[in-house]
Amino acid sequence: MDDQTRIELEAAAFRRLQKHLMEDRTDVQNIDMMNLTGFCRNCLSRWYQEAANERGIEMSKDEGREAFYGMTMDEWKANYQTDAGADTQKAFETAFKENVTDKG
């Protein structure tokens, strides 16, 4: 497979993942994703932002989130986010430390 085809397939898979998370499974909470997988929609939007920044495209955290979510974070939270229990929040603290913050 040539590089251009590989890139196109990877981009298609990313777009399908984004659609799945943003349209098909809005019921799945970010905190649950982070606790189970070590990443969530916010991670994906941050990776998108970081990729843009690495290529010299200025993009803030909020702009990256809006590009991924298709709406502002406030809109997403108002429409889809639910309250998390104490056990879920405690598990999130551990998952966040292990997957997002510097381990060094």
N, CA and C atoms as a LAMMPS dump frame, in Angstrom:
ITEM: TIMESTEP
0
ITEM: NUMBER OF ATOMS
312
ITEM: BOX BOUNDS ff ff ff
-5.0000000000000000e+02 5.0000000000000000e+02
-5.0000000000000000e+02 5.0000000000000000e+02
-5.0000000000000000e+02 5.0000000000000000e+02
ITEM: ATOMS id mol type element x y z
1 1 1 N 0.848 -1.172 0
2 1 2 C 0 0 0
3 1 3 C 0.895 1.236 0
4 2 1 N 0.56 2.202 -0.829
5 2 2 C 1.368 3.426 -0.886
6 2 3 C 0.994 4.344 0.285
7 3 1 N 1.889 5.29 0.576
8 3 2 C 1.711 6.179 1.728
9 3 3 C 0.43 7.007 1.643
10 4 1 N 0.115 7.526 0.473
11 4 2 C -1.08 8.362 0.333
12 4 3 C -2.353 7.559 0.637
13 5 1 N -2.419 6.348 0.161
14 5 2 C -3.58 5.495 0.449
15 5 3 C -3.666 5.196 1.936
16 6 1 N -2.539 4.889 2.554
17 6 2 C -2.511 4.628 3.995
18 6 3 C -3.021 5.845 4.769
19 7 1 N -2.548 7.03 4.421
20 7 2 C -2.98 8.266 5.074
21 7 3 C -4.483 8.472 4.9
22 8 1 N -4.993 8.215 3.709
23 8 2 C -6.421 8.375 3.45
24 8 3 C -7.252 7.388 4.257
25 9 1 N -6.771 6.159 4.39
26 9 2 C -7.478 5.157 5.185
27 9 3 C -7.45 5.513 6.668
28 10 1 N -6.29 5.98 7.144
29 10 2 C -6.193 6.401 8.541
30 10 3 C -7.13 7.576 8.818
31 11 1 N -7.183 8.528 7.905
32 11 2 C -8.075 9.68 8.065
33 11 3 C -9.54 9.24 8.066
34 12 1 N -9.882 8.289 7.2
35 12 2 C -11.254 7.78 7.157
36 12 3 C -11.61 7.073 8.46
37 13 1 N -10.676 6.305 8.996
38 13 2 C -10.921 5.613 10.268
39 13 3 C -11.095 6.627 11.399
40 14 1 N -10.289 7.674 11.407
41 14 2 C -10.423 8.719 12.418
42 14 3 C -11.785 9.405 12.311
43 15 1 N -12.185 9.74 11.098
44 15 2 C -13.493 10.394 10.91
45 15 3 C -14.625 9.489 11.371
46 16 1 N -14.501 8.189 11.139
47 16 2 C -15.546 7.261 11.576
48 16 3 C -15.579 7.149 13.1
49 17 1 N -14.402 7.128 13.738
50 17 2 C -14.331 7.127 15.192
51 17 3 C -14.977 8.392 15.751
52 18 1 N -14.654 9.516 15.151
53 18 2 C -15.235 10.791 15.592
54 18 3 C -16.757 10.757 15.458
55 19 1 N -17.266 10.302 14.336
56 19 2 C -18.717 10.228 14.126
57 19 3 C -19.348 9.286 15.149
58 20 1 N -18.724 8.164 15.378
59 20 2 C -19.253 7.193 16.335
60 20 3 C -19.385 7.822 17.726
61 21 1 N -18.341 8.534 18.157
62 21 2 C -18.354 9.137 19.49
63 21 3 C -19.261 10.36 19.578
64 22 1 N -19.379 11.115 18.483
65 22 2 C -20.105 12.377 18.533
66 22 3 C -21.562 12.257 18.116
67 23 1 N -21.902 11.202 17.38
68 23 2 C -23.281 11.054 16.915
69 23 3 C -23.93 9.756 17.392
70 24 1 N -23.208 8.663 17.291
71 24 2 C -23.792 7.357 17.591
72 24 3 C -23.795 7.032 19.077
73 25 1 N -22.779 7.479 19.821
74 25 2 C -22.648 7.092 21.228
75 25 3 C -22.44 8.301 22.143
76 26 1 N -23.317 9.279 22.006
77 26 2 C -23.246 10.443 22.896
78 26 3 C -23.537 10.06 24.339
79 27 1 N -24.109 8.877 24.549
80 27 2 C -24.405 8.408 25.901
81 27 3 C -23.153 7.991 26.665
82 28 1 N -22.089 7.675 25.963
83 28 2 C -20.853 7.263 26.611
84 28 3 C -20.145 8.513 27.135
85 29 1 N -19.937 8.532 28.43
86 29 2 C -19.342 9.694 29.075
87 29 3 C -17.824 9.679 28.944
88 30 1 N -17.227 10.877 28.807
89 30 2 C -15.771 10.995 28.72
90 30 3 C -15.086 10.36 29.924
91 31 1 N -15.635 10.585 31.103
92 31 2 C -15.004 10.063 32.319
93 31 3 C -14.962 8.53 32.288
94 32 1 N -16.02 7.905 31.77
95 32 2 C -16.032 6.446 31.655
96 32 3 C -15.02 5.972 30.614
97 33 1 N -14.922 6.687 29.492
98 33 2 C -13.924 6.342 28.474
99 33 3 C -12.519 6.412 29.06
100 34 1 N -12.228 7.49 29.783
101 34 2 C -10.891 7.657 30.358
102 34 3 C -10.604 6.543 31.357
103 35 1 N -11.586 6.221 32.177
104 35 2 C -11.37 5.182 33.181
105 35 3 C -11.134 3.808 32.552
106 36 1 N -11.786 3.533 31.435
107 36 2 C -11.656 2.227 30.784
108 36 3 C -10.508 2.143 29.788
109 37 1 N -10.268 3.232 29.056
110 37 2 C -9.33 3.163 27.934
111 37 3 C -8.086 4.02 28.091
112 38 1 N -8.127 4.988 29.003
113 38 2 C -6.986 5.885 29.156
114 38 3 C -7.011 7.059 28.201
115 39 1 N -8.098 7.227 27.453
116 39 2 C -8.273 8.401 26.608
117 39 3 C -9.762 8.676 26.465
118 40 1 N -10.08 9.901 26.032
119 40 2 C -11.48 10.274 25.85
120 40 3 C -11.585 11.273 24.689
121 41 1 N -12.751 11.82 24.504
122 41 2 C -12.958 12.793 23.432
123 41 3 C -12.029 13.996 23.595
124 42 1 N -11.812 14.424 24.839
125 42 2 C -10.923 15.559 25.071
126 42 3 C -9.494 15.233 24.659
127 43 1 N -9.066 13.996 24.896
128 43 2 C -7.73 13.583 24.456
129 43 3 C -7.639 13.644 22.933
130 44 1 N -8.643 13.117 22.263
131 44 2 C -8.653 13.143 20.797
132 44 3 C -8.616 14.577 20.281
133 45 1 N -9.366 15.475 20.914
134 45 2 C -9.35 16.866 20.467
135 45 3 C -7.999 17.513 20.755
136 46 1 N -7.359 17.123 21.875
137 46 2 C -6.034 17.658 22.191
138 46 3 C -4.999 17.154 21.191
139 47 1 N -5.09 15.87 20.821
140 47 2 C -4.154 15.321 19.839
141 47 3 C -4.33 16.021 18.489
142 48 1 N -5.556 16.336 18.15
143 48 2 C -5.858 17.084 16.916
144 48 3 C -5.211 18.464 16.99
145 49 1 N -5.397 19.143 18.119
146 49 2 C -4.806 20.467 18.319
147 49 3 C -3.281 20.403 18.251
148 50 1 N -2.69 19.422 18.931
149 50 2 C -1.234 19.29 18.929
150 50 3 C -0.701 19.034 17.52
151 51 1 N -1.403 18.213 16.746
152 51 2 C -0.98 17.953 15.368
153 51 3 C -1.03 19.233 14.545
154 52 1 N -2.068 20.029 14.749
155 52 2 C -2.161 21.312 14.033
156 52 3 C -1.01 22.219 14.434
157 53 1 N -0.768 22.348 15.732
158 53 2 C 0.31 23.21 16.222
159 53 3 C 1.669 22.766 15.701
160 54 1 N 1.904 21.441 15.64
161 54 2 C 3.172 20.924 15.127
162 54 3 C 3.392 21.299 13.671
163 55 1 N 2.311 21.535 12.962
164 55 2 C 2.392 21.914 11.546
165 55 3 C 2.31 23.418 11.341
166 56 1 N 2.448 24.176 12.431
167 56 2 C 2.45 25.63 12.347
168 56 3 C 1.067 26.254 12.256
169 57 1 N 0.028 25.473 12.529
170 57 2 C -1.338 25.995 12.51
171 57 3 C -1.704 26.339 13.942
172 58 1 N -1.94 27.613 14.202
173 58 2 C -2.314 28.022 15.553
174 58 3 C -3.713 27.531 15.869
175 59 1 N -3.823 26.786 16.962
176 59 2 C -5.123 26.284 17.394
177 59 3 C -5.087 26.179 18.911
178 60 1 N -6.033 26.824 19.566
179 60 2 C -6.113 26.759 21.02
180 60 3 C -6.782 25.454 21.447
181 61 1 N -6.729 25.177 22.73
182 61 2 C -7.399 24.01 23.299
183 61 3 C -8.894 24.056 22.987
184 62 1 N -9.508 25.221 23.188
185 62 2 C -10.942 25.363 22.914
186 62 3 C -11.256 25.193 21.434
187 63 1 N -10.392 25.711 20.561
188 63 2 C -10.603 25.549 19.117
189 63 3 C -10.461 24.082 18.708
190 64 1 N -9.516 23.376 19.312
191 64 2 C -9.352 21.952 19.029
192 64 3 C -10.57 21.161 19.46
193 65 1 N -11.089 21.498 20.633
194 65 2 C -12.286 20.809 21.113
195 65 3 C -13.476 21.095 20.202
196 66 1 N -13.641 22.346 19.818
197 66 2 C -14.777 22.682 18.949
198 66 3 C -14.651 21.999 17.59
199 67 1 N -13.414 21.89 17.08
200 67 2 C -13.206 21.199 15.801
201 67 3 C -13.577 19.729 15.92
202 68 1 N -13.232 19.097 17.046
203 68 2 C -13.538 17.677 17.218
204 68 3 C -15.003 17.45 17.583
205 69 1 N -15.504 18.214 18.541
206 69 2 C -16.869 18.029 19.024
207 69 3 C -17.93 18.557 18.056
208 70 1 N -17.552 19.525 17.219
209 70 2 C -18.541 20.133 16.339
210 70 3 C -19.417 21.144 17.067
211 71 1 N -19.012 21.492 18.264
212 71 2 C -19.724 22.466 19.1
213 71 3 C -18.78 22.853 20.24
214 72 1 N -19.17 23.856 20.997
215 72 2 C -18.336 24.239 22.137
216 72 3 C -18.452 23.203 23.243
217 73 1 N -17.491 23.205 24.152
218 73 2 C -17.543 22.302 25.3
219 73 3 C -18.785 22.571 26.133
220 74 1 N -19.124 23.837 26.309
221 74 2 C -20.321 24.179 27.088
222 74 3 C -21.576 23.573 26.465
223 75 1 N -21.665 23.622 25.134
224 75 2 C -22.82 23.019 24.456
225 75 3 C -22.838 21.505 24.651
226 76 1 N -21.669 20.864 24.507
227 76 2 C -21.593 19.416 24.687
228 76 3 C -22.036 19.039 26.099
229 77 1 N -21.484 19.724 27.096
230 77 2 C -21.815 19.411 28.481
231 77 3 C -23.316 19.577 28.738
232 78 1 N -23.883 20.657 28.241
233 78 2 C -25.309 20.918 28.457
234 78 3 C -26.183 19.845 27.806
235 79 1 N -25.766 19.339 26.652
236 79 2 C -26.568 18.37 25.907
237 79 3 C -26.349 16.922 26.31
238 80 1 N -25.126 16.568 26.733
239 80 2 C -24.793 15.144 26.859
240 80 3 C -24.14 14.719 28.177
241 81 1 N -23.489 15.622 28.873
242 81 2 C -22.741 15.196 30.059
243 81 3 C -23.671 14.968 31.246
244 82 1 N -23.403 13.882 31.973
245 82 2 C -24.157 13.57 33.18
246 82 3 C -23.209 13.629 34.38
247 83 1 N -23.779 13.671 35.559
248 83 2 C -22.972 13.701 36.773
249 83 3 C -22.318 12.341 37.005
250 84 1 N -21.09 12.398 37.496
251 84 2 C -20.35 11.175 37.8
252 84 3 C -20.322 10.975 39.311
253 85 1 N -20.46 9.739 39.731
254 85 2 C -20.413 9.409 41.149
255 85 3 C -19.007 9.515 41.708
256 86 1 N -18.91 9.451 43.019
257 86 2 C -17.624 9.594 43.708
258 86 3 C -16.627 8.509 43.293
259 87 1 N -17.081 7.269 43.138
260 87 2 C -16.18 6.18 42.734
261 87 3 C -15.634 6.413 41.328
262 88 1 N -16.496 6.884 40.436
263 88 2 C -16.076 7.167 39.063
264 88 3 C -15.071 8.311 39.046
265 89 1 N -15.303 9.347 39.84
266 89 2 C -14.385 10.481 39.902
267 89 3 C -13.027 10.068 40.47
268 90 1 N -13.04 9.199 41.483
269 90 2 C -11.777 8.72 42.061
270 90 3 C -10.997 7.891 41.029
271 91 1 N -11.689 7.028 40.309
272 91 2 C -11.035 6.24 39.262
273 91 3 C -10.462 7.154 38.175
274 92 1 N -11.175 8.244 37.879
275 92 2 C -10.706 9.191 36.877
276 92 3 C -9.396 9.839 37.308
277 93 1 N -9.285 10.212 38.571
278 93 2 C -8.046 10.83 39.06
279 93 3 C -6.852 9.92 38.771
280 94 1 N -7.018 8.635 39.017
281 94 2 C -5.951 7.671 38.753
282 94 3 C -5.688 7.554 37.257
283 95 1 N -6.744 7.396 36.472
284 95 2 C -6.591 7.248 35.017
285 95 3 C -5.934 8.478 34.412
286 96 1 N -6.316 9.658 34.881
287 96 2 C -5.743 10.905 34.357
288 96 3 C -4.247 10.961 34.665
289 97 1 N -3.881 10.642 35.902
290 97 2 C -2.465 10.661 36.286
291 97 3 C -1.652 9.681 35.446
292 98 1 N -2.235 8.513 35.199
293 98 2 C -1.51 7.477 34.457
294 98 3 C -1.417 7.738 32.965
295 99 1 N -2.367 8.494 32.424
296 99 2 C -2.436 8.626 30.978
297 99 3 C -2.241 10.023 30.419
298 100 1 N -2.427 11.049 31.227
299 100 2 C -2.398 12.399 30.689
300 100 3 C -1.262 13.228 31.265
301 101 1 N -1.063 13.198 32.559
302 101 2 C -0.031 14.035 33.171
303 101 3 C 1.335 13.399 32.979
304 102 1 N 2.363 14.23 33.149
305 102 2 C 3.741 13.721 33.042
306 102 3 C 3.993 12.677 34.107
307 103 1 N 4.633 11.601 33.704
308 103 2 C 4.912 10.51 34.637
309 103 3 C 6.294 10.636 35.254
310 104 1 N 7.072 11.603 34.773
311 104 2 C 8.457 11.708 35.187
312 104 3 C 8.631 12.422 36.439
